[in-house]
Amino acid sequence: MYRTPTFEQLFKLDSYFNYMNDVMKNHPKIQILLKQYEEKFHFLADDFLKNLSIEKEFEDLKNNKQRYQRIIHLPNNSFMNLTWYIPEAIRIVEKNKIKTEMREISQLNIDYDELHFDYLPVAITNKKPIILITYEAFRYFSPEFFHFIIDGSHRAAAKDFQARKKGINNPLIKSVILDSNQTMEAMFHNVHRLLYKMHSNLNHLKFLYEKGLSIESDEVLADLYSI
């Protein structure tokens, strides 16, 4: 039986905001941004949870086959649960005629803990391309792993296991990749889009800060996602 998740189950961000405020304590412009992010997050999160419990349009979120959820871990034991709507991702691929490309399975960040291994024999027969999203926030500190699968993890894992049995390491799999804007378009609710942009902006600023570069110039601030 589906139960509407609580705020605490989906988001734990207070300690993350405190952490970033401490890191940016000598940068008043960034602290103003952090306050704006936090206020807007709480507004949208409340709206999301309210609608999740009462509106029919959120029925699809309860269907595991229609959505992809991923927990993004943050400093100070914080986390946020982001959700993508698979039918919308498929529509974006078809609408934009996104070309397929071959990707090494080692590049795909497969979360094996989330797999149902009894489904792999079925998944191996599915020849549709897997769908990857672009997670910009990871680009700054993990440049090799800023894409991950939102549709097709079982297909990729099944192909990986099948290849290993044949002595083949790191096989290729047909994939389509959503760019940053398409990635946000495929997200389930505006709170998820806000958190995507917020995390990207803050990682961008933190990256520049750790390099000893300016983080409050008009040029840098203009380069951030508008929230």
Backbone as CSV, one residue per row, in Angstrom:
resi,resn,N_x,N_y,N_z,CA_x,CA_y,CA_z,C_x,C_y,C_z
1,MET,0.844,-1.202,0.000,0.000,0.000,0.000,0.878,1.251,0.000
2,TYR,0.558,2.182,-0.905,1.345,3.415,-1.008,0.996,4.369,0.129
3,ARG,2.008,4.929,0.740,1.797,5.953,1.757,2.532,7.218,1.342
4,THR,1.846,8.327,1.448,2.466,9.591,1.091,3.695,9.826,1.963
5,PRO,4.862,10.052,1.354,6.074,10.262,2.155,6.005,11.569,2.938
6,THR,6.715,11.617,4.026,6.783,12.832,4.832,7.912,13.726,4.331
7,PHE,7.873,14.965,4.754,8.933,15.916,4.423,10.287,15.363,4.847
8,GLU,10.352,14.815,6.055,11.621,14.316,6.601,12.164,13.130,5.813
9,GLN,11.274,12.353,5.192,11.721,11.217,4.386,12.302,11.661,3.046
10,LEU,11.840,12.789,2.548,12.253,13.252,1.225,13.402,14.249,1.256
11,PHE,13.435,15.080,2.267,14.399,16.176,2.286,14.988,16.362,3.687
12,LYS,16.305,16.506,3.720,16.986,16.892,4.958,18.053,17.905,4.562
13,LEU,17.671,19.181,4.581,18.530,20.205,4.003,18.955,21.298,4.984
14,ASP,18.385,21.337,6.173,18.745,22.408,7.108,20.242,22.432,7.398
15,SER,20.823,21.259,7.630,22.255,21.213,7.948,23.109,21.551,6.726
16,TYR,22.580,21.303,5.527,23.297,21.683,4.301,23.311,23.203,4.156
17,PHE,22.164,23.834,4.374,22.126,25.295,4.311,23.044,25.904,5.372
18,ASN,23.063,25.335,6.563,23.961,25.832,7.614,25.421,25.687,7.199
19,TYR,25.736,24.543,6.593,27.101,24.283,6.128,27.520,25.314,5.080
20,MET,26.647,25.546,4.077,26.993,26.483,3.013,27.064,27.913,3.543
21,ASN,26.207,28.259,4.491,26.287,29.592,5.095,27.610,29.787,5.815
22,ASP,28.100,28.731,6.453,29.385,28.818,7.147,30.531,28.959,6.150
23,VAL,30.477,28.172,5.071,31.516,28.257,4.036,31.542,29.655,3.419
24,MET,30.366,30.231,3.212,30.248,31.513,2.517,30.056,32.694,3.475
25,LYS,30.502,32.551,4.720,30.219,33.567,5.740,30.821,34.934,5.418
26,ASN,31.860,34.965,4.604,32.487,36.237,4.241,32.023,36.749,2.884
27,HIS,30.927,36.185,2.391,30.434,36.557,1.062,28.944,36.880,1.149
28,PRO,28.618,38.136,1.470,27.223,38.513,1.724,26.283,38.288,0.544
29,LYS,26.771,38.475,-0.676,25.894,38.252,-1.831,25.455,36.789,-1.913
30,ILE,26.355,35.892,-1.585,26.030,34.463,-1.640,25.103,34.096,-0.486
31,GLN,25.286,34.724,0.652,24.388,34.450,1.778,22.960,34.906,1.475
32,ILE,22.832,35.993,0.734,21.495,36.426,0.298,20.877,35.377,-0.615
33,LEU,21.680,34.844,-1.540,21.197,33.779,-2.423,20.748,32.566,-1.620
34,LEU,21.548,32.179,-0.638,21.211,31.008,0.180,19.874,31.194,0.895
35,LYS,19.646,32.382,1.401,18.374,32.661,2.076,17.213,32.546,1.087
36,GLN,17.406,33.067,-0.126,16.363,32.971,-1.151,16.101,31.515,-1.528
37,TYR,17.171,30.748,-1.688,17.019,29.331,-2.032,16.239,28.588,-0.954
38,GLU,16.609,28.837,0.300,15.965,28.123,1.401,14.480,28.470,1.489
39,GLU,14.155,29.739,1.345,12.750,30.152,1.421,11.937,29.549,0.281
40,LYS,12.476,29.592,-0.922,11.732,29.052,-2.061,11.611,27.538,-1.960
41,PHE,12.654,26.890,-1.471,12.588,25.440,-1.293,11.437,25.059,-0.370
42,HIS,11.336,25.704,0.777,10.276,25.353,1.730,8.890,25.621,1.140
43,PHE,8.756,26.694,0.386,7.469,26.999,-0.244,7.080,25.904,-1.234
44,LEU,8.005,25.520,-2.113,7.703,24.513,-3.132,7.566,23.120,-2.538
45,ALA,8.366,22.809,-1.521,8.261,21.494,-0.882,6.904,21.327,-0.210
46,ASP,6.423,22.376,0.433,5.099,22.316,1.058,4.015,22.106,0.007
47,ASP,4.139,22.809,-1.116,3.166,22.655,-2.203,3.195,21.236,-2.761
48,PHE,4.390,20.707,-2.943,4.548,19.353,-3.474,3.882,18.322,-2.570
49,LEU,4.161,18.386,-1.298,3.610,17.399,-0.365,2.099,17.548,-0.211
50,LYS,1.609,18.772,-0.249,0.169,18.990,-0.148,-0.549,18.350,-1.342
51,ASN,-0.040,18.616,-2.535,-0.661,18.065,-3.740,-0.476,16.563,-3.844
52,LEU,0.654,16.083,-3.345,0.944,14.657,-3.412,-0.110,13.845,-2.680
53,SER,-0.662,14.408,-1.648,-1.617,13.662,-0.836,-3.061,13.816,-1.299
54,ILE,-3.353,14.849,-2.134,-4.765,15.081,-2.447,-5.111,15.094,-3.929
55,GLU,-4.141,15.265,-4.829,-4.492,15.456,-6.227,-4.257,14.206,-7.062
56,LYS,-5.196,13.967,-7.976,-5.136,12.776,-8.825,-3.914,12.796,-9.732
57,GLU,-3.484,13.979,-10.143,-2.367,14.059,-11.080,-1.083,13.476,-10.499
58,PHE,-1.031,13.303,-9.189,0.157,12.762,-8.562,0.107,11.244,-8.422
59,GLU,-0.949,10.626,-8.968,-1.050,9.172,-8.899,0.149,8.503,-9.569
60,ASP,0.654,9.121,-10.638,1.775,8.518,-11.358,3.028,8.421,-10.502
61,LEU,3.152,9.305,-9.532,4.334,9.248,-8.669,4.339,7.979,-7.835
62,LYS,3.162,7.404,-7.635,3.056,6.203,-6.816,3.411,4.940,-7.611
63,ASN,3.549,5.092,-8.908,3.820,3.953,-9.779,5.322,3.885,-10.050
64,ASN,5.985,2.874,-9.530,7.440,2.770,-9.678,7.889,2.723,-11.128
65,LYS,7.024,2.232,-12.018,7.397,2.120,-13.424,7.309,3.463,-14.141
66,GLN,6.661,4.444,-13.524,6.478,5.749,-14.150,7.486,6.787,-13.663
67,ARG,8.252,6.455,-12.672,9.123,7.461,-12.078,10.500,6.883,-11.768
68,TYR,11.450,7.789,-11.624,12.769,7.412,-11.131,13.097,8.361,-9.986
69,GLN,13.408,7.809,-8.847,13.783,8.616,-7.689,15.235,8.336,-7.323
70,ARG,15.934,9.392,-6.955,17.334,9.225,-6.552,17.614,10.122,-5.351
71,ILE,18.265,9.549,-4.379,18.691,10.322,-3.216,20.052,10.936,-3.524
72,ILE,20.126,12.250,-3.439,21.379,12.976,-3.623,21.926,13.309,-2.240
73,HIS,23.082,12.757,-1.922,23.683,12.994,-0.609,24.512,14.279,-0.633
74,LEU,24.407,15.037,0.444,25.038,16.343,0.555,25.873,16.402,1.833
75,PRO,26.717,17.434,1.984,27.523,17.548,3.208,26.667,17.615,4.475
76,ASN,27.295,17.288,5.593,26.650,17.349,6.918,25.455,16.403,7.033
77,ASN,25.592,15.227,6.424,24.540,14.205,6.501,23.195,14.682,5.959
78,SER,23.240,15.609,5.029,22.017,16.092,4.390,21.725,15.262,3.145
79,PHE,20.488,15.341,2.699,20.127,14.658,1.455,18.871,15.289,0.876
80,MET,18.616,14.999,-0.402,17.369,15.393,-1.052,16.975,14.292,-2.018
81,ASN,15.704,14.059,-2.092,15.161,13.003,-2.938,14.579,13.648,-4.187
82,LEU,15.199,13.417,-5.335,14.754,14.006,-6.598,14.013,12.963,-7.425
83,THR,13.028,13.429,-8.195,12.180,12.509,-8.952,12.049,12.958,-10.398
84,TRP,12.190,11.990,-11.305,11.955,12.211,-12.737,10.748,11.395,-13.179
85,TYR,9.996,11.938,-14.140,8.799,11.294,-14.664,9.166,10.636,-15.990
86,ILE,9.207,9.315,-16.018,9.728,8.575,-17.169,8.946,8.852,-18.458
87,PRO,7.597,8.854,-18.451,6.883,9.160,-19.701,7.265,10.521,-20.287
88,GLU,7.526,11.498,-19.434,7.937,12.811,-19.927,9.335,12.743,-20.533
89,ALA,10.226,11.988,-19.924,11.572,11.824,-20.485,11.506,11.178,-21.866
90,ILE,10.661,10.167,-22.008,10.496,9.495,-23.304,9.927,10.470,-24.330
91,ARG,8.952,11.280,-23.917,8.360,12.270,-24.823,9.422,13.268,-25.292
92,ILE,10.294,13.698,-24.388,11.354,14.643,-24.736,12.315,14.029,-25.750
93,VAL,12.659,12.772,-25.538,13.548,12.072,-26.478,12.922,12.032,-27.863
94,GLU,11.650,11.675,-27.924,10.960,11.553,-29.215,10.754,12.915,-29.872
95,LYS,10.340,13.898,-29.085,10.077,15.241,-29.616,11.339,15.860,-30.205
96,ASN,12.458,15.691,-29.525,13.714,16.312,-29.954,14.561,15.407,-30.839
97,LYS,14.033,14.204,-31.110,14.761,13.241,-31.952,16.218,13.107,-31.487
98,ILE,16.381,12.901,-30.189,17.728,12.782,-29.620,18.399,11.522,-30.153
99,LYS,19.573,11.683,-30.691,20.282,10.562,-31.309,20.857,9.635,-30.240
100,THR,20.878,8.367,-30.570,21.475,7.392,-29.659,22.998,7.414,-29.796
101,GLU,23.658,7.030,-28.743,25.108,6.871,-28.770,25.473,5.674,-27.902
102,MET,26.641,5.126,-28.142,27.088,3.964,-27.387,27.903,4.435,-26.184
103,ARG,27.522,3.937,-25.004,28.205,4.328,-23.776,28.780,3.101,-23.084
104,GLU,29.962,3.258,-22.501,30.529,2.180,-21.700,29.726,2.032,-20.411
105,ILE,29.427,0.808,-20.041,28.605,0.578,-18.854,29.294,1.088,-17.590
106,SER,30.620,1.109,-17.574,31.334,1.612,-16.387,31.090,3.101,-16.157
107,GLN,30.577,3.803,-17.169,30.326,5.239,-17.056,28.923,5.555,-16.535
108,LEU,28.128,4.540,-16.254,26.692,4.757,-16.087,26.209,4.904,-14.653
109,ASN,27.070,4.749,-13.677,26.644,4.906,-12.279,25.436,4.038,-11.942
110,ILE,25.474,2.779,-12.302,24.364,1.876,-11.987,24.292,1.679,-10.475
111,ASP,23.110,1.878,-9.923,22.899,1.663,-8.487,22.416,0.224,-8.296
112,TYR,23.355,-0.690,-8.086,23.009,-2.113,-8.007,22.146,-2.426,-6.785
113,ASP,22.227,-1.594,-5.762,21.414,-1.838,-4.561,19.925,-1.659,-4.833
114,GLU,19.595,-0.915,-5.884,18.191,-0.639,-6.188,17.597,-1.624,-7.196
115,LEU,18.385,-2.572,-7.667,17.920,-3.481,-8.721,17.127,-4.654,-8.160
116,HIS,16.199,-5.140,-8.971,15.485,-6.389,-8.692,16.101,-7.453,-9.611
117,PHE,16.952,-8.286,-9.054,17.754,-9.179,-9.881,16.924,-10.249,-10.578
118,ASP,15.742,-10.558,-10.051,14.902,-11.540,-10.728,14.308,-10.986,-12.020
119,TYR,14.433,-9.671,-12.226,13.903,-9.048,-13.443,14.944,-9.014,-14.566
120,LEU,16.194,-9.295,-14.272,17.255,-9.168,-15.278,17.036,-10.044,-16.511
121,PRO,16.545,-11.298,-16.375,16.307,-12.107,-17.583,15.283,-11.484,-18.529
122,VAL,14.342,-10.725,-17.976,13.372,-10.011,-18.818,14.018,-8.766,-19.414
123,ALA,14.778,-8.052,-18.601,15.389,-6.798,-19.045,16.344,-7.002,-20.212
124,ILE,17.037,-8.137,-20.250,18.024,-8.365,-21.309,17.374,-8.447,-22.680
125,THR,16.067,-8.714,-22.728,15.363,-8.808,-24.018,14.887,-7.446,-24.508
126,ASN,14.966,-6.430,-23.664,14.510,-5.085,-24.022,15.635,-4.361,-24.757
127,LYS,15.409,-4.047,-26.015,16.455,-3.445,-26.844,16.344,-1.926,-26.952
128,LYS,15.406,-1.322,-26.219,15.279,0.133,-26.268,16.511,0.788,-25.650
129,PRO,16.912,1.958,-26.162,18.047,2.662,-25.544,17.730,3.050,-24.104
130,ILE,18.725,3.031,-23.266,18.541,3.537,-21.909,18.543,5.067,-21.956
131,ILE,17.953,5.693,-20.945,17.896,7.156,-20.890,18.765,7.647,-19.737
132,LEU,19.689,8.544,-20.074,20.576,9.162,-19.087,20.223,10.632,-18.927
133,ILE,20.396,11.149,-17.729,20.236,12.586,-17.531,21.592,13.211,-17.216
134,THR,21.652,14.523,-17.364,22.858,15.292,-17.063,22.665,15.970,-15.717
135,TYR,23.475,15.587,-14.735,23.352,16.190,-13.406,24.505,17.167,-13.210
136,GLU,24.229,18.444,-13.508,25.273,19.465,-13.585,26.083,19.610,-12.296
137,ALA,25.432,19.451,-11.155,26.143,19.665,-9.887,27.329,18.730,-9.729
138,PHE,27.235,17.527,-10.311,28.324,16.556,-10.194,29.493,16.890,-11.113
139,ARG,29.244,17.728,-12.109,30.282,18.026,-13.097,31.514,18.668,-12.455
140,TYR,31.304,19.444,-11.408,32.405,20.218,-10.828,33.370,19.365,-10.019
141,PHE,32.871,18.359,-9.335,33.729,17.560,-8.458,33.864,16.108,-8.908
142,SER,33.021,15.662,-9.833,33.113,14.295,-10.376,32.892,14.358,-11.882
143,PRO,33.820,14.981,-12.616,33.584,15.243,-14.042,33.377,14.000,-14.893
144,GLU,33.775,12.832,-14.391,33.578,11.613,-15.174,32.223,10.971,-14.902
145,PHE,31.516,11.449,-13.889,30.278,10.780,-13.477,29.144,11.777,-13.231
146,PHE,28.848,12.599,-14.233,27.745,13.539,-14.042,26.526,13.170,-14.892
147,HIS,26.532,11.951,-15.416,25.334,11.387,-16.034,24.915,10.156,-15.232
148,PHE,23.616,9.938,-15.105,23.171,8.662,-14.550,21.840,8.252,-15.166
149,ILE,21.537,6.983,-15.040,20.379,6.385,-15.708,19.102,6.706,-14.942
150,ILE,18.070,7.138,-15.686,16.745,7.240,-15.071,15.792,6.190,-15.637
151,ASP,16.151,5.602,-16.765,15.324,4.530,-17.336,16.250,3.531,-18.027
152,GLY,16.296,2.304,-17.514,17.103,1.280,-18.161,18.205,0.688,-17.311
153,SER,18.176,0.918,-15.995,19.230,0.360,-15.136,19.271,-1.160,-15.204
154,HIS,18.096,-1.791,-15.242,18.057,-3.254,-15.322,18.610,-3.744,-16.661
155,ARG,18.307,-3.017,-17.745,18.847,-3.379,-19.060,20.369,-3.325,-19.052
156,ALA,20.910,-2.237,-18.478,22.363,-2.069,-18.446,23.022,-3.132,-17.576
157,ALA,22.452,-3.398,-16.410,23.025,-4.409,-15.515,22.961,-5.791,-16.145
158,ALA,21.833,-6.097,-16.794,21.686,-7.404,-17.437,22.724,-7.585,-18.537
159,LYS,22.948,-6.522,-19.323,23.947,-6.612,-20.388,25.347,-6.762,-19.801
160,ASP,25.607,-6.084,-18.695,26.902,-6.175,-18.028,27.166,-7.607,-17.559
161,PHE,26.197,-8.209,-16.873,26.362,-9.578,-16.376,26.504,-10.571,-17.529
162,GLN,25.720,-10.372,-18.578,25.791,-11.260,-19.734,27.174,-11.182,-20.380
163,ALA,27.705,-9.956,-20.500,29.018,-9.772,-21.116,30.122,-10.400,-20.270
164,ARG,30.023,-10.264,-18.960,31.047,-10.841,-18.080,31.103,-12.355,-18.221
165,LYS,29.942,-12.972,-18.377,29.914,-14.427,-18.559,30.662,-14.842,-19.826
166,LYS,30.712,-13.926,-20.783,31.416,-14.197,-22.040,32.857,-13.698,-22.003
167,GLY,33.283,-13.205,-20.832,34.651,-12.707,-20.701,34.853,-11.315,-21.252
168,ILE,33.759,-10.571,-21.417,33.837,-9.207,-21.953,33.674,-8.214,-20.806
169,ASN,34.652,-7.356,-20.642,34.576,-6.331,-19.602,34.128,-5.001,-20.192
170,ASN,33.308,-4.295,-19.460,32.878,-2.948,-19.819,32.251,-2.880,-21.216
171,PRO,31.158,-3.594,-21.444,30.502,-3.556,-22.758,29.848,-2.205,-23.028
172,LEU,29.484,-1.985,-24.275,28.787,-0.767,-24.678,27.286,-1.015,-24.701
173,ILE,26.518,0.042,-24.458,25.065,-0.066,-24.517,24.503,1.181,-25.195
174,LYS,23.452,0.983,-25.974,22.827,2.085,-26.702,22.112,3.006,-25.711
175,SER,22.381,4.315,-25.825,21.886,5.273,-24.833,21.432,6.560,-25.502
176,VAL,20.536,7.273,-24.823,20.223,8.659,-25.180,20.452,9.505,-23.933
177,ILE,20.931,10.722,-24.145,21.284,11.585,-23.017,20.492,12.884,-23.089
178,LEU,19.777,13.193,-22.022,19.093,14.476,-21.916,20.093,15.531,-21.456
179,ASP,20.068,16.712,-22.102,20.934,17.786,-21.634,20.341,18.397,-20.358
180,SER,20.982,19.421,-19.837,20.566,19.970,-18.542,19.125,20.460,-18.551
181,ASN,18.762,21.225,-19.575,17.399,21.753,-19.631,16.378,20.639,-19.813
182,GLN,16.690,19.666,-20.642,15.792,18.526,-20.833,15.680,17.705,-19.551
183,THR,16.795,17.603,-18.833,16.796,16.895,-17.549,15.818,17.540,-16.576
184,MET,15.837,18.854,-16.508,14.912,19.552,-15.611,13.476,19.450,-16.103
185,GLU,13.298,19.509,-17.409,11.951,19.395,-17.976,11.313,18.062,-17.609
186,ALA,12.113,17.026,-17.507,11.597,15.681,-17.211,11.375,15.446,-15.724
187,MET,11.727,16.406,-14.891,11.539,16.221,-13.451,10.061,16.325,-13.095
188,PHE,9.721,15.772,-11.940,8.312,15.599,-11.602,7.631,16.874,-11.121
189,HIS,8.345,17.725,-10.405,7.709,18.890,-9.779,8.721,20.029,-9.722
190,ASN,8.213,21.248,-9.584,9.101,22.410,-9.533,10.067,22.380,-8.352
191,VAL,9.709,21.696,-7.271,10.652,21.614,-6.153,11.896,20.837,-6.566
192,HIS,11.726,19.833,-7.418,12.881,19.065,-7.894,13.735,19.913,-8.832
193,ARG,13.082,20.723,-9.670,13.832,21.606,-10.576,14.597,22.663,-9.780
194,LEU,13.959,23.193,-8.766,14.641,24.167,-7.911,15.884,23.554,-7.278
195,LEU,15.751,22.358,-6.720,16.878,21.722,-6.042,17.988,21.368,-7.020
196,TYR,17.620,20.978,-8.232,18.619,20.707,-9.272,19.448,21.970,-9.521
197,LYS,18.768,23.092,-9.749,19.469,24.344,-10.046,20.257,24.844,-8.835
198,MET,19.655,24.739,-7.666,20.329,25.181,-6.449,21.616,24.396,-6.214
199,HIS,21.549,23.077,-6.320,22.729,22.243,-6.091,23.815,22.553,-7.111
200,SER,23.414,22.752,-8.369,24.384,23.097,-9.405,25.045,24.440,-9.102
201,ASN,24.237,25.435,-8.759,24.789,26.761,-8.454,25.758,26.718,-7.277
202,LEU,25.358,26.034,-6.217,26.195,26.020,-5.010,27.474,25.217,-5.213
203,ASN,27.398,24.136,-5.972,28.630,23.405,-6.284,29.546,24.232,-7.178
204,HIS,28.956,24.977,-8.107,29.736,25.869,-8.964,30.477,26.903,-8.104
205,LEU,29.754,27.542,-7.201,30.368,28.551,-6.333,31.419,27.941,-5.410
206,LYS,31.122,26.782,-4.868,32.069,26.119,-3.961,33.336,25.719,-4.714
207,PHE,33.183,25.272,-5.951,34.325,24.909,-6.782,35.227,26.125,-7.001
208,LEU,34.632,27.257,-7.370,35.416,28.481,-7.573,36.063,28.941,-6.271
209,TYR,35.318,28.849,-5.178,35.820,29.264,-3.863,37.052,28.451,-3.472
210,GLU,36.991,27.146,-3.669,38.112,26.284,-3.293,39.320,26.491,-4.197
211,LYS,39.083,27.051,-5.389,40.187,27.379,-6.296,40.752,28.769,-6.002
212,GLY,40.141,29.474,-5.046,40.600,30.815,-4.713,40.167,31.866,-5.710
213,LEU,39.120,31.581,-6.478,38.642,32.501,-7.506,37.469,33.328,-6.991
214,SER,37.187,34.410,-7.684,36.082,35.287,-7.304,34.752,34.549,-7.420
215,ILE,33.866,34.762,-6.438,32.546,34.128,-6.515,31.411,35.150,-6.441
216,GLU,31.746,36.437,-6.304,30.694,37.448,-6.189,30.707,38.454,-7.330
217,SER,31.495,38.197,-8.356,31.512,39.113,-9.492,30.199,39.010,-10.259
218,ASP,29.854,40.075,-10.965,28.626,40.071,-11.768,28.663,38.953,-12.805
219,GLU,29.845,38.698,-13.345,29.981,37.660,-14.377,29.660,36.278,-13.816
220,VAL,30.189,35.977,-12.635,29.939,34.672,-12.012,28.468,34.528,-11.645
221,LEU,27.895,35.545,-11.027,26.501,35.470,-10.598,25.553,35.354,-11.787
222,ALA,25.909,36.006,-12.890,25.064,35.932,-14.091,25.106,34.551,-14.721
223,ASP,26.157,33.801,-14.420,26.321,32.467,-15.003,25.539,31.400,-14.242
224,LEU,24.976,31.755,-13.092,24.215,30.795,-12.299,22.817,30.603,-12.880
225,TYR,22.231,29.450,-12.575,20.833,29.244,-12.936,19.962,30.254,-12.203
226,SER,19.027,30.844,-12.916,18.060,31.736,-12.290,17.034,30.919,-11.515
227,ILE,16.762,31.333,-10.295,15.830,30.588,-9.440,14.688,31.505,-8.989
